[in-house]
Amino acid sequence: MRPDARPDLHLTYCTNIHPGERWADVREALQTHVPAVKERVAPDRPFGVGLRLGASAVDELAAPAARAELLELLQRGDLYVFTLNGFPYGPFHGTPVKEAVYRPDWSEPARLTYTRRLVELLAVLLPEGVEGSISTVPGCFRPRAGDPRRVDAIAHALLSCAAELWQRAQTTGTTIVLALEPEPHCLLERVDETVAFFELALLRGPAFDGFAKATGLDHARAEAAVRRHLGVCLDTCHAAVQFEDPVGCVEQLRAAAIRIAKVQVTTGLRVAPVTAAQVERLSRFADPVYLHQTVAHHPGGLRRFLDLPEAIEGYRRGDVPEGEWRVHYHVPVFSDRLDAFENTQAFLRPCLDEIVRTDASRHFEVETYTWDVLPAEQRDVPVEDAIAREIQWTLERLST
């Protein structure tokens, strides 16, 4: 949907809160959940959809009949697609995901193949005159990033995709941006690492010469094309968990001329200060499905844990000093308190304000995919009501 005060912006929610492994799953969401949310927030206007499509669903949608059915569903429901979540490749609900969510990564051919299929589909779905965005894995899982050859392979694959996006824009006029999504414990965790990767691996590394050759552009125009078609998906939960500065992270990206192609409007858990009683309550948020990277801030600096259970066990052993914890656990943005904890709304508010003030992004997507694993008392309303409240909360921020 487009806010009345800012019709140049697009706001939606990511359908990864619903199963999306097969076309049948996506169709079910488009026939039930999405219309129910639209009725609550945009009953009389077109409603944007942030589709999450697993690799199996994308393969099925290559068939003309399935694609035609998708287009018909969108038209009938007064829906339009402007962004895709191309991060999770395989199963994302009802089974342990953990670090498997990063595979295949950008050093593996299957990731590029999958993304190409997403691009082909999004180009068909985009309304005329609307740019598209696709969020994706931030390179690879950090333990796999130690080999420089893997990082080189990631740069080559990303620039190969960017070259195809540039060529598509030249021939069809359709602009699509691939947006790397920094996340704790990945090759790209923080904004400063992301800026360095763009400058060194993408624009100054050996892969850039291949991009310039493939596009036939001189150095300056080739760099502009890369910056046009490769950008960042700024997930505000991820940035908050990393203790980024909410205004500074936006300023860094803008100063480096890196596009914020999409903002995922999200909050994580904040525990400040952590106590033994709170740690015991926090253990209820540990689940076997998703990684919940945890960062502890104490006088000695930051200490990072791959998953919440590791942080909890470290605290129980006395290895983690008391301080503030932030947990990569997407919780509703409108609930500034959950159980005994806060969310990271104090980061989200100034970050969104800065993005809107500087016109740093046009795509905004609420993404609380962890709804199904929240403690039961935190999800005691229909999921459509919770999504609608998140969209309405965000709409107010975008309109101020």
C-alpha positions, 0 to 999 in steps of 0.5 A: 500500500502507499501512504496517503502522505507519501504516495511514492513509498510502498509498505507491505508485510512479508508473507514468510510469516505463512508457509511458502514452500510450494505454489499451493502454500503461496496460493493459500496465503493469497486467498486467505491471509493476505485479503484478511490483512488488506481488509483491515488496512487497505480495504479500498485501495491496492495493497502491496504484497511482499512475497516469500517464495521458496525454490520449489514454489518458484520452480512451479511458477515457471509453468504458464498455468501457475503463473497465470493463476498467480496473476489472476489472484493478484488482479482479483484481490486488488494486490500488487507485488513490488518486492520478493524475499529471496533469502530462505531457499528451502523449508522455513516453517515447521522444521529446524531451520537454524544455519541451513537458512543461508544455504545455498549461499552466494558461493554456490551456483544454486543461489544464483539460479534461484535468484535468476528465477525470482528476477524473471517472475518479479519482472512479470509481476511488477506494475508499470513504473514501479521498481522491484527489490529482492532481499537475499542472503548476505553472502554466506554464513560467517564460519564459511567466510574464512576462505578468500576464494569463497568471498571472491566467488560470492563477489563474482556471482553477485556481479553476474546477477547485477549484470543481468539486472542491468541488461534487463533494465536496458532492454525492458525498462524494468529496474530490479535491485538485489538487496543484501541483508546484513545479519548477525553471524554472516559475512556481512553483519554490520553496516561498516562491513557491508560498506567495505565489501561493496568498496573492496570486493565488488567495486575494486576486486577482480570480479568488477572487471568481469562486470564491466566486460559483460556490460561493455561499460567504462569504469565510471558507468559500470560502477554506477550500474552496480550501485543501481542494481546491488544494494542493501536490505536494512533489517532494523532488528538485525541492526539493533541487535548489533548495537548499530547507531540508528541514524548513523547506520543510514548515514554510513550507507548514504555516504557510501552511495549504497542503496537501501533497496528495502527496509524490513521494519522489525524489532528484536528482544532487548533485556536491560540489564540482564538478571538471573530471573530474566534469563530464566524467563528468556529461556521460553523464547529459545526454540528449535526452529530458528537461530536467535543470535544474541549480542551482550553489551557490557563494560568490556565491549560486545560479546556475540553468541550464535544462538540464544541457548548458548548465551543463556548457558554462558550466563548460568556458568558465570561466563557472561557479565551482566549488561544489556542483551539484544536477541535476534528474535522478531517480535511485533513492532507495536509491542514495546514490551513483551513479557518482562522484556522490551523490544528494540522499538527505541532503535526502530523509531529514529532509524525509520525517521531518518530513512523517511527524512532523507528519502533513503528508501521507498520499500518498507516491509514488516517481517515478524516471521517468528509468530508461530514460535512466540510464547502462546500468550504473545500470540493470542490474537489472529495473525491477521490482526497482529500483522495489521497492527504492525502495518498501521504502526509503521504507516504512522511512522512513515506519515510523520 
